[in-house]
């Protein structure tokens, strides 16, 4: 019985070792999510960057 339990726990640990963490996945999405990177607009540090302005009723927004 102990051997079966040890085998079961060992097999579960093998499957869990291959997955990436949520932080790693978030970083990968920020760097290059399907070809359009967030850092292109927000920069490497995530700061705000103004891409353009709009005119609404003669007022620049």
N, CA, C and O atoms as a GROMACS GRO file, in nm:
protein
  244
    1UNK      N    1   0.083  -0.120   0.000
    1UNK     CA    2   0.000   0.000   0.000
    1UNK      C    3   0.087   0.126   0.000
    1UNK      O    4   0.056   0.223  -0.068
    2UNK      N    5   0.196   0.122   0.077
    2UNK     CA    6   0.284   0.238   0.083
    2UNK      C    7   0.351   0.262  -0.052
    2UNK      O    8   0.375   0.377  -0.091
    3UNK      N    9   0.380   0.154  -0.123
    3UNK     CA   10   0.444   0.169  -0.254
    3UNK      C   11   0.350   0.236  -0.352
    3UNK      O   12   0.392   0.320  -0.431
    4UNK      N   13   0.223   0.199  -0.348
    4UNK     CA   14   0.124   0.260  -0.436
    4UNK      C   15   0.109   0.409  -0.405
    4UNK      O   16   0.101   0.491  -0.496
    5UNK      N   17   0.106   0.443  -0.278
    5UNK     CA   18   0.094   0.583  -0.238
    5UNK      C   19   0.216   0.662  -0.282
    5UNK      O   20   0.203   0.774  -0.333
    6UNK      N   21   0.334   0.607  -0.263
    6UNK     CA   22   0.457   0.676  -0.304
    6UNK      C   23   0.461   0.695  -0.456
    6UNK      O   24   0.501   0.800  -0.505
    7UNK      N   25   0.420   0.592  -0.530
    7UNK     CA   26   0.416   0.602  -0.676
    7UNK      C   27   0.317   0.710  -0.720
    7UNK      O   28   0.346   0.786  -0.812
    8UNK      N   29   0.203   0.715  -0.655
    8UNK     CA   30   0.101   0.815  -0.688
    8UNK      C   31   0.152   0.957  -0.662
    8UNK      O   32   0.136   1.044  -0.747
    9UNK      N   33   0.214   0.979  -0.548
    9UNK     CA   34   0.267   1.112  -0.516
    9UNK      C   35   0.382   1.150  -0.609
    9UNK      O   36   0.393   1.266  -0.649
   10UNK      N   37   0.465   1.055  -0.644
   10UNK     CA   38   0.575   1.082  -0.735
   10UNK      C   39   0.524   1.118  -0.874
   10UNK      O   40   0.577   1.210  -0.937
   11UNK      N   41   0.422   1.048  -0.921
   11UNK     CA   42   0.368   1.076  -1.054
   11UNK      C   43   0.300   1.213  -1.059
   11UNK      O   44   0.307   1.281  -1.161
   12UNK      N   45   0.234   1.253  -0.952
   12UNK     CA   46   0.172   1.386  -0.948
   12UNK      C   47   0.278   1.495  -0.952
   12UNK      O   48   0.259   1.597  -1.018
   13UNK      N   49   0.388   1.475  -0.882
   13UNK     CA   50   0.494   1.576  -0.881
   13UNK      C   51   0.559   1.590  -1.019
   13UNK      O   52   0.604   1.699  -1.053
   14UNK      N   53   0.564   1.484  -1.097
   14UNK     CA   54   0.620   1.493  -1.232
   14UNK      C   55   0.533   1.577  -1.323
   14UNK      O   56   0.584   1.654  -1.404
   15UNK      N   57   0.402   1.564  -1.312
   15UNK     CA   58   0.313   1.641  -1.397
   15UNK      C   59   0.311   1.789  -1.361
   15UNK      O   60   0.298   1.873  -1.449
   16UNK      N   61   0.325   1.822  -1.235
   16UNK     CA   62   0.321   1.960  -1.190
   16UNK      C   63   0.447   2.038  -1.219
   16UNK      O   64   0.445   2.161  -1.217
   17UNK      N   65   0.558   1.971  -1.245
   17UNK     CA   66   0.686   2.038  -1.264
   17UNK      C   67   0.697   2.104  -1.401
   17UNK      O   68   0.783   2.191  -1.419
   18UNK      N   69   0.616   2.067  -1.496
   18UNK     CA   70   0.629   2.119  -1.632
   18UNK      C   71   0.558   2.252  -1.654
   18UNK      O   72   0.590   2.322  -1.750
   19UNK      N   73   0.465   2.287  -1.572
   19UNK     CA   74   0.385   2.406  -1.595
   19UNK      C   75   0.457   2.531  -1.547
   19UNK      O   76   0.537   2.526  -1.453
   20UNK      N   77   0.427   2.644  -1.612
   20UNK     CA   78   0.486   2.771  -1.571
   20UNK      C   79   0.397   2.838  -1.467
   20UNK      O   80   0.278   2.806  -1.457
   21UNK      N   81   0.454   2.928  -1.391
   21UNK     CA   82   0.377   2.998  -1.288
   21UNK      C   83   0.294   3.109  -1.351
   21UNK      O   84   0.315   3.146  -1.466
   22UNK      N   85   0.201   3.162  -1.274
   22UNK     CA   86   0.118   3.271  -1.321
   22UNK      C   87   0.201   3.395  -1.351
   22UNK      O   88   0.174   3.467  -1.447
   23UNK      N   89   0.302   3.420  -1.269
   23UNK     CA   90   0.390   3.536  -1.292
   23UNK      C   91   0.469   3.520  -1.422
   23UNK      O   92   0.483   3.617  -1.497
   24UNK      N   93   0.519   3.401  -1.449
   24UNK     CA   94   0.591   3.378  -1.574
   24UNK      C   95   0.499   3.394  -1.695
   24UNK      O   96   0.539   3.451  -1.796
   25UNK      N   97   0.377   3.344  -1.685
   25UNK     CA   98   0.280   3.356  -1.793
   25UNK      C   99   0.243   3.502  -1.817
   25UNK      O  100   0.231   3.544  -1.932
   26UNK      N  101   0.225   3.578  -1.710
   26UNK     CA  102   0.192   3.720  -1.724
   26UNK      C  103   0.304   3.796  -1.791
   26UNK      O  104   0.279   3.882  -1.876
   27UNK      N  105   0.427   3.766  -1.755
   27UNK     CA  106   0.542   3.833  -1.816
   27UNK      C  107   0.551   3.799  -1.965
   27UNK      O  108   0.580   3.886  -2.047
   28UNK      N  109   0.526   3.673  -2.000
   28UNK     CA  110   0.529   3.634  -2.140
   28UNK      C  111   0.421   3.705  -2.220
   28UNK      O  112   0.446   3.746  -2.334
   29UNK      N  113   0.302   3.720  -2.164
   29UNK     CA  114   0.195   3.792  -2.234
   29UNK      C  115   0.228   3.940  -2.249
   29UNK      O  116   0.196   3.999  -2.352
   30UNK      N  117   0.291   4.000  -2.148
   30UNK     CA  118   0.328   4.141  -2.156
   30UNK      C  119   0.434   4.163  -2.262
   30UNK      O  120   0.430   4.262  -2.335
   31UNK      N  121   0.529   4.071  -2.272
   31UNK     CA  122   0.638   4.085  -2.368
   31UNK      C  123   0.589   4.066  -2.512
   31UNK      O  124   0.627   4.144  -2.599
   32UNK      N  125   0.508   3.966  -2.538
   32UNK     CA  126   0.465   3.939  -2.675
   32UNK      C  127   0.336   3.858  -2.677
   32UNK      O  128   0.340   3.736  -2.693
   33UNK      N  129   0.221   3.923  -2.660
   33UNK     CA  130   0.094   3.850  -2.667
   33UNK      C  131   0.043   3.840  -2.811
   33UNK      O  132  -0.024   3.932  -2.860
   34UNK      N  133   0.072   3.732  -2.876
   34UNK     CA  134   0.024   3.706  -3.012
   34UNK      C  135   0.069   3.812  -3.112
   34UNK      O  136  -0.008   3.851  -3.199
   35UNK      N  137   0.192   3.858  -3.100
   35UNK     CA  138   0.249   3.949  -3.198
   35UNK      C  139   0.233   4.096  -3.168
   35UNK      O  140   0.301   4.178  -3.229
   36UNK      N  141   0.146   4.135  -3.076
   36UNK     CA  142   0.126   4.276  -3.042
   36UNK      C  143   0.163   4.293  -2.896
   36UNK      O  144   0.089   4.253  -2.806
   37UNK      N  145   0.277   4.352  -2.872
   37UNK     CA  146   0.330   4.361  -2.737
   37UNK      C  147   0.273   4.480  -2.662
   37UNK      O  148   0.256   4.588  -2.719
   38UNK      N  149   0.244   4.461  -2.534
   38UNK     CA  150   0.199   4.571  -2.448
   38UNK      C  151   0.311   4.672  -2.426
   38UNK      O  152   0.285   4.791  -2.409
   39UNK      N  153   0.436   4.623  -2.427
   39UNK     CA  154   0.546   4.714  -2.400
   39UNK      C  155   0.573   4.808  -2.517
   39UNK      O  156   0.648   4.904  -2.501
   40UNK      N  157   0.513   4.783  -2.634
   40UNK     CA  158   0.526   4.876  -2.746
   40UNK      C  159   0.462   5.010  -2.711
   40UNK      O  160   0.514   5.115  -2.748
   41UNK      N  161   0.351   5.008  -2.640
   41UNK     CA  162   0.280   5.131  -2.603
   41UNK      C  163   0.312   5.176  -2.460
   41UNK      O  164   0.324   5.295  -2.434
   42UNK      N  165   0.324   5.081  -2.370
   42UNK     CA  166   0.340   5.113  -2.228
   42UNK      C  167   0.485   5.119  -2.184
   42UNK      O  168   0.513   5.163  -2.072
   43UNK      N  169   0.578   5.077  -2.267
   43UNK     CA  170   0.718   5.078  -2.231
   43UNK      C  171   0.755   4.956  -2.148
   43UNK      O  172   0.668   4.880  -2.104
   44UNK      N  173   0.884   4.938  -2.128
   44UNK     CA  174   0.932   4.820  -2.056
   44UNK      C  175   0.892   4.822  -1.909
   44UNK      O  176   0.877   4.716  -1.847
   45UNK      N  177   0.875   4.942  -1.853
   45UNK     CA  178   0.841   4.952  -1.711
   45UNK      C  179   0.691   4.967  -1.686
   45UNK      O  180   0.649   4.975  -1.570
   46UNK      N  181   0.609   4.971  -1.790
   46UNK     CA  182   0.465   4.979  -1.773
   46UNK      C  183   0.411   5.119  -1.754
   46UNK      O  184   0.295   5.136  -1.718
   47UNK      N  185   0.494   5.220  -1.777
   47UNK     CA  186   0.448   5.358  -1.760
   47UNK      C  187   0.358   5.399  -1.876
   47UNK      O  188   0.359   5.338  -1.983
   48UNK      N  189   0.282   5.502  -1.854
   48UNK     CA  190   0.188   5.551  -1.953
   48UNK      C  191   0.261   5.625  -2.064
   48UNK      O  192   0.358   5.695  -2.038
   49UNK      N  193   0.213   5.609  -2.186
   49UNK     CA  194   0.268   5.680  -2.300
   49UNK      C  195   0.152   5.728  -2.385
   49UNK      O  196   0.061   5.650  -2.416
   50UNK      N  197   0.152   5.854  -2.424
   50UNK     CA  198   0.046   5.910  -2.506
   50UNK      C  199   0.075   5.878  -2.651
   50UNK      O  200   0.181   5.914  -2.703
   51UNK      N  201  -0.018   5.812  -2.717
   51UNK     CA  202   0.001   5.772  -2.856
   51UNK      C  203  -0.054   5.874  -2.954
   51UNK      O  204  -0.004   5.885  -3.065
   52UNK      N  205  -0.155   5.947  -2.914
   52UNK     CA  206  -0.215   6.045  -3.004
   52UNK      C  207  -0.318   6.129  -2.931
   52UNK      O  208  -0.353   6.103  -2.816
   53UNK      N  209  -0.366   6.230  -3.000
   53UNK     CA  210  -0.467   6.320  -2.945
   53UNK      C  211  -0.589   6.320  -3.036
   53UNK      O  212  -0.579   6.292  -3.156
   54UNK      N  213  -0.703   6.351  -2.980
   54UNK     CA  214  -0.827   6.360  -3.054
   54UNK      C  215  -0.884   6.499  -3.039
   54UNK      O  216  -0.866   6.564  -2.936
   55UNK      N  217  -0.952   6.545  -3.142
   55UNK     CA  218  -1.020   6.674  -3.138
   55UNK      C  219  -1.169   6.648  -3.124
   55UNK      O  220  -1.229   6.578  -3.206
   56UNK      N  221  -1.228   6.704  -3.019
   56UNK     CA  222  -1.372   6.690  -2.997
   56UNK      C  223  -1.427   6.829  -2.972
   56UNK      O  224  -1.393   6.893  -2.872
   57UNK      N  225  -1.511   6.876  -3.062
   57UNK     CA  226  -1.570   7.010  -3.055
   57UNK      C  227  -1.462   7.118  -3.047
   57UNK      O  228  -1.477   7.216  -2.974
   58UNK      N  229  -1.354   7.098  -3.122
   58UNK     CA  230  -1.246   7.196  -3.124
   58UNK      C  231  -1.154   7.192  -3.004
   58UNK      O  232  -1.064   7.275  -2.993
   59UNK      N  233  -1.174   7.097  -2.915
   59UNK     CA  234  -1.090   7.085  -2.795
   59UNK      C  235  -1.003   6.960  -2.810
   59UNK      O  236  -1.052   6.852  -2.842
   60UNK      N  237  -0.875   6.978  -2.784
   60UNK     CA  238  -0.780   6.867  -2.794
   60UNK      C  239  -0.788   6.783  -2.666
   60UNK      O  240  -0.770   6.834  -2.555
   61UNK      N  241  -0.815   6.653  -2.683
   61UNK     CA  242  -0.824   6.565  -2.566
   61UNK      C  243  -0.720   6.456  -2.574
   61UNK      O  244  -0.712   6.372  -2.484
   0.00000   0.00000   0.00000
